[in-house]
Amino acid sequence: MQVSIADIAQQDNVKNALATQIESPAMMDDIRSTIEEIIDQRLNELTPKLVKDIIQKMIKEHLGWLVVWGGVFGAVIGVVSALLTA
């Protein structure tokens, strides 16, 4: 049965019918409203502590190296300017 369904799904007329159905305005509205509901539900689940934890994790992952390289480049620029002004 699984093989039969896979064969049917590969037929061009079935693919075209599915594409037409999915691209219909009614279907797009349903998809959009479902996504909005999921996002609203997820946002309602967020607590201030959870938001704080998410932000701290993001800062540690993405800004940690920025701080390190900022220190390195700042030191290099400081040494170069000290040598040029001395």
PyMOL Python script that loads the backbone (N, CA, C, O; Angstrom):
from pymol import cmd

cmd.read_pdbstr("""\
ATOM      1  N   MET A   1       0.835  -1.192   0.000  1.00  0.00           N
ATOM      2  CA  MET A   1       0.000   0.000   0.000  1.00  0.00           C
ATOM      3  C   MET A   1       0.881   1.257   0.000  1.00  0.00           C
ATOM      4  O   MET A   1       0.581   2.231  -0.691  1.00  0.00           O
ATOM      5  N   GLN A   2       1.949   1.225   0.766  1.00  0.00           N
ATOM      6  CA  GLN A   2       2.843   2.375   0.825  1.00  0.00           C
ATOM      7  C   GLN A   2       3.475   2.646  -0.542  1.00  0.00           C
ATOM      8  O   GLN A   2       3.621   3.800  -0.944  1.00  0.00           O
ATOM      9  N   VAL A   3       3.841   1.596  -1.242  1.00  0.00           N
ATOM     10  CA  VAL A   3       4.432   1.739  -2.568  1.00  0.00           C
ATOM     11  C   VAL A   3       3.403   2.315  -3.541  1.00  0.00           C
ATOM     12  O   VAL A   3       3.736   3.156  -4.376  1.00  0.00           O
ATOM     13  N   SER A   4       2.171   1.867  -3.432  1.00  0.00           N
ATOM     14  CA  SER A   4       1.114   2.377  -4.309  1.00  0.00           C
ATOM     15  C   SER A   4       0.868   3.863  -4.075  1.00  0.00           C
ATOM     16  O   SER A   4       0.718   4.629  -5.027  1.00  0.00           O
ATOM     17  N   ILE A   5       0.828   4.258  -2.836  1.00  0.00           N
ATOM     18  CA  ILE A   5       0.618   5.674  -2.512  1.00  0.00           C
ATOM     19  C   ILE A   5       1.791   6.508  -3.014  1.00  0.00           C
ATOM     20  O   ILE A   5       1.597   7.602  -3.544  1.00  0.00           O
ATOM     21  N   ALA A   6       3.011   5.990  -2.847  1.00  0.00           N
ATOM     22  CA  ALA A   6       4.185   6.710  -3.339  1.00  0.00           C
ATOM     23  C   ALA A   6       4.132   6.852  -4.858  1.00  0.00           C
ATOM     24  O   ALA A   6       4.471   7.909  -5.390  1.00  0.00           O
ATOM     25  N   ASP A   7       3.712   5.805  -5.557  1.00  0.00           N
ATOM     26  CA  ASP A   7       3.593   5.879  -7.018  1.00  0.00           C
ATOM     27  C   ASP A   7       2.538   6.898  -7.437  1.00  0.00           C
ATOM     28  O   ASP A   7       2.754   7.675  -8.368  1.00  0.00           O
ATOM     29  N   ILE A   8       1.403   6.894  -6.752  1.00  0.00           N
ATOM     30  CA  ILE A   8       0.332   7.838  -7.067  1.00  0.00           C
ATOM     31  C   ILE A   8       0.795   9.271  -6.809  1.00  0.00           C
ATOM     32  O   ILE A   8       0.494  10.177  -7.587  1.00  0.00           O
ATOM     33  N   ALA A   9       1.521   9.467  -5.723  1.00  0.00           N
ATOM     34  CA  ALA A   9       1.985  10.809  -5.368  1.00  0.00           C
ATOM     35  C   ALA A   9       2.988  11.353  -6.374  1.00  0.00           C
ATOM     36  O   ALA A   9       3.145  12.568  -6.488  1.00  0.00           O
ATOM     37  N   GLN A  10       3.663  10.485  -7.100  1.00  0.00           N
ATOM     38  CA  GLN A  10       4.656  10.924  -8.075  1.00  0.00           C
ATOM     39  C   GLN A  10       4.055  11.296  -9.432  1.00  0.00           C
ATOM     40  O   GLN A  10       4.762  11.812 -10.298  1.00  0.00           O
ATOM     41  N   GLN A  11       2.790  11.044  -9.622  1.00  0.00           N
ATOM     42  CA  GLN A  11       2.155  11.359 -10.899  1.00  0.00           C
ATOM     43  C   GLN A  11       1.985  12.866 -11.036  1.00  0.00           C
ATOM     44  O   GLN A  11       1.702  13.567 -10.064  1.00  0.00           O
ATOM     45  N   ASP A  12       2.165  13.353 -12.273  1.00  0.00           N
ATOM     46  CA  ASP A  12       2.117  14.793 -12.528  1.00  0.00           C
ATOM     47  C   ASP A  12       0.761  15.401 -12.218  1.00  0.00           C
ATOM     48  O   ASP A  12       0.690  16.506 -11.681  1.00  0.00           O
ATOM     49  N   ASN A  13      -0.323  14.696 -12.548  1.00  0.00           N
ATOM     50  CA  ASN A  13      -1.654  15.263 -12.286  1.00  0.00           C
ATOM     51  C   ASN A  13      -1.909  15.403 -10.782  1.00  0.00           C
ATOM     52  O   ASN A  13      -2.585  16.339 -10.355  1.00  0.00           O
ATOM     53  N   VAL A  14      -1.380  14.491  -9.986  1.00  0.00           N
ATOM     54  CA  VAL A  14      -1.545  14.579  -8.529  1.00  0.00           C
ATOM     55  C   VAL A  14      -0.706  15.738  -7.995  1.00  0.00           C
ATOM     56  O   VAL A  14      -1.162  16.501  -7.143  1.00  0.00           O
ATOM     57  N   LYS A  15       0.525  15.867  -8.502  1.00  0.00           N
ATOM     58  CA  LYS A  15       1.380  16.978  -8.076  1.00  0.00           C
ATOM     59  C   LYS A  15       0.751  18.322  -8.418  1.00  0.00           C
ATOM     60  O   LYS A  15       0.769  19.247  -7.606  1.00  0.00           O
ATOM     61  N   ASN A  16       0.197  18.430  -9.615  1.00  0.00           N
ATOM     62  CA  ASN A  16      -0.443  19.676 -10.022  1.00  0.00           C
ATOM     63  C   ASN A  16      -1.671  19.984  -9.172  1.00  0.00           C
ATOM     64  O   ASN A  16      -1.899  21.133  -8.791  1.00  0.00           O
ATOM     65  N   ALA A  17      -2.458  18.957  -8.877  1.00  0.00           N
ATOM     66  CA  ALA A  17      -3.651  19.157  -8.042  1.00  0.00           C
ATOM     67  C   ALA A  17      -3.253  19.607  -6.638  1.00  0.00           C
ATOM     68  O   ALA A  17      -3.889  20.492  -6.066  1.00  0.00           O
ATOM     69  N   LEU A  18      -2.211  19.004  -6.086  1.00  0.00           N
ATOM     70  CA  LEU A  18      -1.744  19.407  -4.750  1.00  0.00           C
ATOM     71  C   LEU A  18      -1.211  20.835  -4.761  1.00  0.00           C
ATOM     72  O   LEU A  18      -1.491  21.617  -3.853  1.00  0.00           O
ATOM     73  N   ALA A  19      -0.432  21.173  -5.805  1.00  0.00           N
ATOM     74  CA  ALA A  19       0.103  22.529  -5.897  1.00  0.00           C
ATOM     75  C   ALA A  19      -1.019  23.549  -6.004  1.00  0.00           C
ATOM     76  O   ALA A  19      -0.965  24.601  -5.367  1.00  0.00           O
ATOM     77  N   THR A  20      -2.030  23.247  -6.803  1.00  0.00           N
ATOM     78  CA  THR A  20      -3.164  24.152  -6.959  1.00  0.00           C
ATOM     79  C   THR A  20      -3.908  24.311  -5.640  1.00  0.00           C
ATOM     80  O   THR A  20      -4.298  25.418  -5.269  1.00  0.00           O
ATOM     81  N   GLN A  21      -4.101  23.210  -4.941  1.00  0.00           N
ATOM     82  CA  GLN A  21      -4.816  23.245  -3.664  1.00  0.00           C
ATOM     83  C   GLN A  21      -4.036  24.044  -2.622  1.00  0.00           C
ATOM     84  O   GLN A  21      -4.614  24.850  -1.893  1.00  0.00           O
ATOM     85  N   ILE A  22      -2.738  23.820  -2.554  1.00  0.00           N
ATOM     86  CA  ILE A  22      -1.923  24.510  -1.549  1.00  0.00           C
ATOM     87  C   ILE A  22      -1.834  25.997  -1.850  1.00  0.00           C
ATOM     88  O   ILE A  22      -1.830  26.815  -0.930  1.00  0.00           O
ATOM     89  N   GLU A  23      -1.763  26.358  -3.122  1.00  0.00           N
ATOM     90  CA  GLU A  23      -1.621  27.764  -3.496  1.00  0.00           C
ATOM     91  C   GLU A  23      -2.939  28.526  -3.502  1.00  0.00           C
ATOM     92  O   GLU A  23      -2.946  29.728  -3.766  1.00  0.00           O
ATOM     93  N   SER A  24      -4.035  27.873  -3.223  1.00  0.00           N
ATOM     94  CA  SER A  24      -5.322  28.569  -3.223  1.00  0.00           C
ATOM     95  C   SER A  24      -5.374  29.572  -2.069  1.00  0.00           C
ATOM     96  O   SER A  24      -4.784  29.336  -1.014  1.00  0.00           O
ATOM     97  N   PRO A  25      -6.076  30.686  -2.266  1.00  0.00           N
ATOM     98  CA  PRO A  25      -6.141  31.717  -1.219  1.00  0.00           C
ATOM     99  C   PRO A  25      -6.707  31.195   0.101  1.00  0.00           C
ATOM    100  O   PRO A  25      -6.252  31.598   1.172  1.00  0.00           O
ATOM    101  N   ALA A  26      -7.684  30.312   0.033  1.00  0.00           N
ATOM    102  CA  ALA A  26      -8.277  29.781   1.264  1.00  0.00           C
ATOM    103  C   ALA A  26      -7.247  28.977   2.050  1.00  0.00           C
ATOM    104  O   ALA A  26      -7.162  29.091   3.273  1.00  0.00           O
ATOM    105  N   MET A  27      -6.471  28.170   1.349  1.00  0.00           N
ATOM    106  CA  MET A  27      -5.454  27.360   2.009  1.00  0.00           C
ATOM    107  C   MET A  27      -4.361  28.249   2.601  1.00  0.00           C
ATOM    108  O   MET A  27      -3.891  28.004   3.711  1.00  0.00           O
ATOM    109  N   MET A  28      -3.958  29.282   1.858  1.00  0.00           N
ATOM    110  CA  MET A  28      -2.934  30.191   2.363  1.00  0.00           C
ATOM    111  C   MET A  28      -3.422  30.921   3.607  1.00  0.00           C
ATOM    112  O   MET A  28      -2.653  31.131   4.544  1.00  0.00           O
ATOM    113  N   ASP A  29      -4.693  31.309   3.623  1.00  0.00           N
ATOM    114  CA  ASP A  29      -5.251  31.958   4.808  1.00  0.00           C
ATOM    115  C   ASP A  29      -5.252  31.005   5.997  1.00  0.00           C
ATOM    116  O   ASP A  29      -4.938  31.410   7.116  1.00  0.00           O
ATOM    117  N   ASP A  30      -5.608  29.729   5.761  1.00  0.00           N
ATOM    118  CA  ASP A  30      -5.591  28.733   6.830  1.00  0.00           C
ATOM    119  C   ASP A  30      -4.184  28.533   7.371  1.00  0.00           C
ATOM    120  O   ASP A  30      -3.977  28.462   8.582  1.00  0.00           O
ATOM    121  N   ILE A  31      -3.221  28.442   6.461  1.00  0.00           N
ATOM    122  CA  ILE A  31      -1.829  28.263   6.880  1.00  0.00           C
ATOM    123  C   ILE A  31      -1.357  29.472   7.677  1.00  0.00           C
ATOM    124  O   ILE A  31      -0.716  29.326   8.718  1.00  0.00           O
ATOM    125  N   ARG A  32      -1.672  30.649   7.190  1.00  0.00           N
ATOM    126  CA  ARG A  32      -1.264  31.882   7.874  1.00  0.00           C
ATOM    127  C   ARG A  32      -1.880  31.963   9.263  1.00  0.00           C
ATOM    128  O   ARG A  32      -1.190  32.304  10.224  1.00  0.00           O
ATOM    129  N   SER A  33      -3.158  31.658   9.382  1.00  0.00           N
ATOM    130  CA  SER A  33      -3.809  31.740  10.693  1.00  0.00           C
ATOM    131  C   SER A  33      -3.255  30.687  11.648  1.00  0.00           C
ATOM    132  O   SER A  33      -3.126  30.936  12.846  1.00  0.00           O
ATOM    133  N   THR A  34      -2.929  29.508  11.114  1.00  0.00           N
ATOM    134  CA  THR A  34      -2.333  28.471  11.966  1.00  0.00           C
ATOM    135  C   THR A  34      -0.970  28.908  12.474  1.00  0.00           C
ATOM    136  O   THR A  34      -0.650  28.712  13.646  1.00  0.00           O
ATOM    137  N   ILE A  35      -0.173  29.495  11.606  1.00  0.00           N
ATOM    138  CA  ILE A  35       1.145  29.977  12.022  1.00  0.00           C
ATOM    139  C   ILE A  35       1.007  31.082  13.057  1.00  0.00           C
ATOM    140  O   ILE A  35       1.751  31.111  14.037  1.00  0.00           O
ATOM    141  N   GLU A  36       0.064  31.991  12.850  1.00  0.00           N
ATOM    142  CA  GLU A  36      -0.165  33.064  13.817  1.00  0.00           C
ATOM    143  C   GLU A  36      -0.572  32.500  15.177  1.00  0.00           C
ATOM    144  O   GLU A  36      -0.113  32.984  16.212  1.00  0.00           O
ATOM    145  N   GLU A  37      -1.419  31.495  15.179  1.00  0.00           N
ATOM    146  CA  GLU A  37      -1.842  30.877  16.435  1.00  0.00           C
ATOM    147  C   GLU A  37      -0.667  30.221  17.148  1.00  0.00           C
ATOM    148  O   GLU A  37      -0.536  30.335  18.367  1.00  0.00           O
ATOM    149  N   ILE A  38       0.186  29.539  16.396  1.00  0.00           N
ATOM    150  CA  ILE A  38       1.350  28.879  16.992  1.00  0.00           C
ATOM    151  C   ILE A  38       2.293  29.919  17.591  1.00  0.00           C
ATOM    152  O   ILE A  38       2.801  29.735  18.697  1.00  0.00           O
ATOM    153  N   ILE A  39       2.528  31.008  16.865  1.00  0.00           N
ATOM    154  CA  ILE A  39       3.417  32.058  17.363  1.00  0.00           C
ATOM    155  C   ILE A  39       2.823  32.712  18.604  1.00  0.00           C
ATOM    156  O   ILE A  39       3.532  32.931  19.586  1.00  0.00           O
ATOM    157  N   ASP A  40       1.536  33.025  18.572  1.00  0.00           N
ATOM    158  CA  ASP A  40       0.887  33.616  19.747  1.00  0.00           C
ATOM    159  C   ASP A  40       0.965  32.696  20.949  1.00  0.00           C
ATOM    160  O   ASP A  40       1.235  33.142  22.064  1.00  0.00           O
ATOM    161  N   GLN A  41       0.727  31.409  20.723  1.00  0.00           N
ATOM    162  CA  GLN A  41       0.794  30.443  21.820  1.00  0.00           C
ATOM    163  C   GLN A  41       2.201  30.386  22.398  1.00  0.00           C
ATOM    164  O   GLN A  41       2.373  30.356  23.617  1.00  0.00           O
ATOM    165  N   ARG A  42       3.196  30.371  21.537  1.00  0.00           N
ATOM    166  CA  ARG A  42       4.590  30.309  22.004  1.00  0.00           C
ATOM    167  C   ARG A  42       4.965  31.573  22.756  1.00  0.00           C
ATOM    168  O   ARG A  42       5.645  31.507  23.780  1.00  0.00           O
ATOM    169  N   LEU A  43       4.525  32.734  22.256  1.00  0.00           N
ATOM    170  CA  LEU A  43       4.820  33.986  22.947  1.00  0.00           C
ATOM    171  C   LEU A  43       4.151  34.050  24.314  1.00  0.00           C
ATOM    172  O   LEU A  43       4.714  34.603  25.259  1.00  0.00           O
ATOM    173  N   ASN A  44       2.952  33.487  24.419  1.00  0.00           N
ATOM    174  CA  ASN A  44       2.263  33.474  25.710  1.00  0.00           C
ATOM    175  C   ASN A  44       2.955  32.569  26.717  1.00  0.00           C
ATOM    176  O   ASN A  44       2.805  32.755  27.925  1.00  0.00           O
ATOM    177  N   GLU A  45       3.721  31.579  26.224  1.00  0.00           N
ATOM    178  CA  GLU A  45       4.435  30.679  27.118  1.00  0.00           C
ATOM    179  C   GLU A  45       5.723  31.288  27.668  1.00  0.00           C
ATOM    180  O   GLU A  45       6.277  30.789  28.647  1.00  0.00           O
ATOM    181  N   LEU A  46       6.199  32.366  27.042  1.00  0.00           N
ATOM    182  CA  LEU A  46       7.451  32.975  27.470  1.00  0.00           C
ATOM    183  C   LEU A  46       7.272  33.715  28.789  1.00  0.00           C
ATOM    184  O   LEU A  46       6.343  34.504  28.958  1.00  0.00           O
ATOM    185  N   THR A  47       8.161  33.448  29.698  1.00  0.00           N
ATOM    186  CA  THR A  47       8.194  34.171  30.961  1.00  0.00           C
ATOM    187  C   THR A  47       9.403  35.104  30.935  1.00  0.00           C
ATOM    188  O   THR A  47      10.309  34.917  30.122  1.00  0.00           O
ATOM    189  N   PRO A  48       9.425  36.095  31.805  1.00  0.00           N
ATOM    190  CA  PRO A  48      10.604  36.984  31.835  1.00  0.00           C
ATOM    191  C   PRO A  48      11.913  36.223  32.071  1.00  0.00           C
ATOM    192  O   PRO A  48      12.942  36.565  31.487  1.00  0.00           O
ATOM    193  N   LYS A  49      11.878  35.201  32.917  1.00  0.00           N
ATOM    194  CA  LYS A  49      13.091  34.418  33.176  1.00  0.00           C
ATOM    195  C   LYS A  49      13.526  33.661  31.927  1.00  0.00           C
ATOM    196  O   LYS A  49      14.720  33.573  31.637  1.00  0.00           O
ATOM    197  N   LEU A  50      12.566  33.116  31.187  1.00  0.00           N
ATOM    198  CA  LEU A  50      12.890  32.379  29.968  1.00  0.00           C
ATOM    199  C   LEU A  50      13.472  33.318  28.909  1.00  0.00           C
ATOM    200  O   LEU A  50      14.413  32.955  28.203  1.00  0.00           O
ATOM    201  N   VAL A  51      12.910  34.522  28.801  1.00  0.00           N
ATOM    202  CA  VAL A  51      13.442  35.503  27.855  1.00  0.00           C
ATOM    203  C   VAL A  51      14.866  35.888  28.247  1.00  0.00           C
ATOM    204  O   VAL A  51      15.741  36.000  27.388  1.00  0.00           O
ATOM    205  N   LYS A  52      15.095  36.089  29.532  1.00  0.00           N
ATOM    206  CA  LYS A  52      16.431  36.430  30.025  1.00  0.00           C
ATOM    207  C   LYS A  52      17.424  35.320  29.699  1.00  0.00           C
ATOM    208  O   LYS A  52      18.538  35.590  29.250  1.00  0.00           O
ATOM    209  N   ASP A  53      17.021  34.074  29.924  1.00  0.00           N
ATOM    210  CA  ASP A  53      17.901  32.940  29.628  1.00  0.00           C
ATOM    211  C   ASP A  53      18.212  32.844  28.133  1.00  0.00           C
ATOM    212  O   ASP A  53      19.350  32.565  27.754  1.00  0.00           O
ATOM    213  N   ILE A  54      17.222  33.072  27.295  1.00  0.00           N
ATOM    214  CA  ILE A  54      17.425  33.019  25.847  1.00  0.00           C
ATOM    215  C   ILE A  54      18.400  34.110  25.411  1.00  0.00           C
ATOM    216  O   ILE A  54      19.298  33.855  24.609  1.00  0.00           O
ATOM    217  N   ILE A  55      18.226  35.321  25.934  1.00  0.00           N
ATOM    218  CA  ILE A  55      19.108  36.439  25.573  1.00  0.00           C
ATOM    219  C   ILE A  55      20.525  36.175  26.056  1.00  0.00           C
ATOM    220  O   ILE A  55      21.479  36.423  25.319  1.00  0.00           O
ATOM    221  N   GLN A  56      20.683  35.678  27.276  1.00  0.00           N
ATOM    222  CA  GLN A  56      22.020  35.400  27.788  1.00  0.00           C
ATOM    223  C   GLN A  56      22.715  34.315  26.978  1.00  0.00           C
ATOM    224  O   GLN A  56      23.911  34.416  26.705  1.00  0.00           O
ATOM    225  N   LYS A  57      21.988  33.299  26.599  1.00  0.00           N
ATOM    226  CA  LYS A  57      22.567  32.233  25.776  1.00  0.00           C
ATOM    227  C   LYS A  57      23.007  32.784  24.423  1.00  0.00           C
ATOM    228  O   LYS A  57      24.084  32.450  23.930  1.00  0.00           O
ATOM    229  N   MET A  58      22.168  33.631  23.827  1.00  0.00           N
ATOM    230  CA  MET A  58      22.494  34.211  22.532  1.00  0.00           C
ATOM    231  C   MET A  58      23.730  35.104  22.639  1.00  0.00           C
ATOM    232  O   MET A  58      24.589  35.079  21.757  1.00  0.00           O
ATOM    233  N   ILE A  59      23.825  35.885  23.701  1.00  0.00           N
ATOM    234  CA  ILE A  59      24.985  36.754  23.899  1.00  0.00           C
ATOM    235  C   ILE A  59      26.249  35.919  24.060  1.00  0.00           C
ATOM    236  O   ILE A  59      27.280  36.239  23.469  1.00  0.00           O
ATOM    237  N   LYS A  60      26.180  34.863  24.845  1.00  0.00           N
ATOM    238  CA  LYS A  60      27.359  34.014  25.049  1.00  0.00           C
ATOM    239  C   LYS A  60      27.804  33.365  23.752  1.00  0.00           C
ATOM    240  O   LYS A  60      29.002  33.277  23.483  1.00  0.00           O
ATOM    241  N   GLU A  61      26.853  32.909  22.945  1.00  0.00           N
ATOM    242  CA  GLU A  61      27.198  32.219  21.707  1.00  0.00           C
ATOM    243  C   GLU A  61      27.728  33.170  20.643  1.00  0.00           C
ATOM    244  O   GLU A  61      28.706  32.856  19.964  1.00  0.00           O
ATOM    245  N   HIS A  62      27.098  34.319  20.493  1.00  0.00           N
ATOM    246  CA  HIS A  62      27.389  35.170  19.345  1.00  0.00           C
ATOM    247  C   HIS A  62      28.290  36.359  19.659  1.00  0.00           C
ATOM    248  O   HIS A  62      28.988  36.843  18.768  1.00  0.00           O
ATOM    249  N   LEU A  63      28.293  36.833  20.880  1.00  0.00           N
ATOM    250  CA  LEU A  63      29.068  38.022  21.189  1.00  0.00           C
ATOM    251  C   LEU A  63      30.355  37.733  21.942  1.00  0.00           C
ATOM    252  O   LEU A  63      31.170  38.633  22.143  1.00  0.00           O
ATOM    253  N   GLY A  64      30.543  36.504  22.357  1.00  0.00           N
ATOM    254  CA  GLY A  64      31.758  36.154  23.100  1.00  0.00           C
ATOM    255  C   GLY A  64      33.012  36.426  22.298  1.00  0.00           C
ATOM    256  O   GLY A  64      33.951  37.047  22.797  1.00  0.00           O
ATOM    257  N   TRP A  65      33.033  35.967  21.063  1.00  0.00           N
ATOM    258  CA  TRP A  65      34.204  36.186  20.217  1.00  0.00           C
ATOM    259  C   TRP A  65      34.343  37.644  19.830  1.00  0.00           C
ATOM    260  O   TRP A  65      35.458  38.118  19.613  1.00  0.00           O
ATOM    261  N   LEU A  66      33.252  38.356  19.738  1.00  0.00           N
ATOM    262  CA  LEU A  66      33.318  39.781  19.437  1.00  0.00           C
ATOM    263  C   LEU A  66      34.071  40.521  20.533  1.00  0.00           C
ATOM    264  O   LEU A  66      34.862  41.420  20.248  1.00  0.00           O
ATOM    265  N   VAL A  67      33.833  40.150  21.770  1.00  0.00           N
ATOM    266  CA  VAL A  67      34.536  40.768  22.891  1.00  0.00           C
ATOM    267  C   VAL A  67      36.023  40.428  22.832  1.00  0.00           C
ATOM    268  O   VAL A  67      36.870  41.298  23.033  1.00  0.00           O
ATOM    269  N   VAL A  68      36.336  39.172  22.558  1.00  0.00           N
ATOM    270  CA  VAL A  68      37.733  38.750  22.493  1.00  0.00           C
ATOM    271  C   VAL A  68      38.470  39.498  21.383  1.00  0.00           C
ATOM    272  O   VAL A  68      39.535  40.070  21.614  1.00  0.00           O
ATOM    273  N   TRP A  69      37.899  39.493  20.180  1.00  0.00           N
ATOM    274  CA  TRP A  69      38.562  40.158  19.053  1.00  0.00           C
ATOM    275  C   TRP A  69      38.589  41.670  19.243  1.00  0.00           C
ATOM    276  O   TRP A  69      39.532  42.328  18.802  1.00  0.00           O
ATOM    277  N   GLY A  70      37.590  42.220  19.879  1.00  0.00           N
ATOM    278  CA  GLY A  70      37.614  43.658  20.187  1.00  0.00           C
ATOM    279  C   GLY A  70      38.772  44.000  21.106  1.00  0.00           C
ATOM    280  O   GLY A  70      39.434  45.023  20.929  1.00  0.00           O
ATOM    281  N   GLY A  71      39.013  43.143  22.088  1.00  0.00           N
ATOM    282  CA  GLY A  71      40.151  43.349  22.984  1.00  0.00           C
ATOM    283  C   GLY A  71      41.477  43.231  22.256  1.00  0.00           C
ATOM    284  O   GLY A  71      42.390  44.026  22.481  1.00  0.00           O
ATOM    285  N   VAL A  72      41.585  42.238  21.382  1.00  0.00           N
ATOM    286  CA  VAL A  72      42.828  42.045  20.623  1.00  0.00           C
ATOM    287  C   VAL A  72      43.093  43.240  19.713  1.00  0.00           C
ATOM    288  O   VAL A  72      44.188  43.801  19.733  1.00  0.00           O
ATOM    289  N   PHE A  73      42.107  43.631  18.920  1.00  0.00           N
ATOM    290  CA  PHE A  73      42.301  44.754  18.013  1.00  0.00           C
ATOM    291  C   PHE A  73      42.504  46.065  18.774  1.00  0.00           C
ATOM    292  O   PHE A  73      43.279  46.918  18.342  1.00  0.00           O
ATOM    293  N   GLY A  74      41.822  46.224  19.884  1.00  0.00           N
ATOM    294  CA  GLY A  74      42.018  47.428  20.702  1.00  0.00           C
ATOM    295  C   GLY A  74      43.432  47.503  21.232  1.00  0.00           C
ATOM    296  O   GLY A  74      44.037  48.574  21.250  1.00  0.00           O
ATOM    297  N   ALA A  75      43.962  46.368  21.664  1.00  0.00           N
ATOM    298  CA  ALA A  75      45.345  46.339  22.164  1.00  0.00           C
ATOM    299  C   ALA A  75      46.327  46.655  21.044  1.00  0.00           C
ATOM    300  O   ALA A  75      47.267  47.424  21.242  1.00  0.00           O
ATOM    301  N   VAL A  76      46.119  46.071  19.877  1.00  0.00           N
ATOM    302  CA  VAL A  76      47.014  46.327  18.743  1.00  0.00           C
ATOM    303  C   VAL A  76      46.966  47.804  18.351  1.00  0.00           C
ATOM    304  O   VAL A  76      48.009  48.422  18.136  1.00  0.00           O
ATOM    305  N   ILE A  77      45.777  48.362  18.257  1.00  0.00           N
ATOM    306  CA  ILE A  77      45.647  49.776  17.902  1.00  0.00           C
ATOM    307  C   ILE A  77      46.287  50.657  18.972  1.00  0.00           C
ATOM    308  O   ILE A  77      46.935  51.652  18.646  1.00  0.00           O
ATOM    309  N   GLY A  78      46.113  50.301  20.243  1.00  0.00           N
ATOM    310  CA  GLY A  78      46.730  51.066  21.329  1.00  0.00           C
ATOM    311  C   GLY A  78      48.246  51.027  21.272  1.00  0.00           C
ATOM    312  O   GLY A  78      48.898  52.053  21.467  1.00  0.00           O
ATOM    313  N   VAL A  79      48.822  49.848  21.005  1.00  0.00           N
ATOM    314  CA  VAL A  79      50.277  49.729  20.920  1.00  0.00           C
ATOM    315  C   VAL A  79      50.805  50.518  19.724  1.00  0.00           C
ATOM    316  O   VAL A  79      51.806  51.227  19.835  1.00  0.00           O
ATOM    317  N   VAL A  80      50.122  50.391  18.566  1.00  0.00           N
ATOM    318  CA  VAL A  80      50.557  51.117  17.377  1.00  0.00           C
ATOM    319  C   VAL A  80      50.487  52.626  17.603  1.00  0.00           C
ATOM    320  O   VAL A  80      51.415  53.348  17.238  1.00  0.00           O
ATOM    321  N   SER A  81      49.408  53.104  18.196  1.00  0.00           N
ATOM    322  CA  SER A  81      49.296  54.558  18.422  1.00  0.00           C
ATOM    323  C   SER A  81      50.310  55.021  19.472  1.00  0.00           C
ATOM    324  O   SER A  81      50.820  56.137  19.370  1.00  0.00           O
ATOM    325  N   ALA A  82      50.612  54.202  20.468  1.00  0.00           N
ATOM    326  CA  ALA A  82      51.619  54.565  21.463  1.00  0.00           C
ATOM    327  C   ALA A  82      52.995  54.653  20.809  1.00  0.00           C
ATOM    328  O   ALA A  82      53.781  55.544  21.131  1.00  0.00           O
ATOM    329  N   LEU A  83      53.284  53.740  19.901  1.00  0.00           N
ATOM    330  CA  LEU A  83      54.574  53.775  19.209  1.00  0.00           C
ATOM    331  C   LEU A  83      54.676  54.972  18.277  1.00  0.00           C
ATOM    332  O   LEU A  83      55.744  55.571  18.149  1.00  0.00           O
ATOM    333  N   LEU A  84      53.570  55.326  17.625  1.00  0.00           N
ATOM    334  CA  LEU A  84      53.599  56.451  16.693  1.00  0.00           C
ATOM    335  C   LEU A  84      53.677  57.787  17.396  1.00  0.00           C
ATOM    336  O   LEU A  84      54.247  58.726  16.841  1.00  0.00           O
ATOM    337  N   THR A  85      53.134  57.917  18.587  1.00  0.00           N
ATOM    338  CA  THR A  85      53.132  59.182  19.302  1.00  0.00           C
ATOM    339  C   THR A  85      54.344  59.334  20.199  1.00  0.00           C
ATOM    340  O   THR A  85      54.600  60.418  20.724  1.00  0.00           O
ATOM    341  N   ALA A  86      55.082  58.269  20.376  1.00  0.00           N
ATOM    342  CA  ALA A  86      56.247  58.346  21.281  1.00  0.00           C
ATOM    343  C   ALA A  86      57.494  58.829  20.612  1.00  0.00           C
ATOM    344  O   ALA A  86      58.537  58.939  21.255  1.00  0.00           O
TER     345      ALA A  86
END
""", "prot")
cmd.dss("prot")
cmd.show_as("cartoon", "prot")
cmd.util.cbc("prot")
cmd.orient("prot")
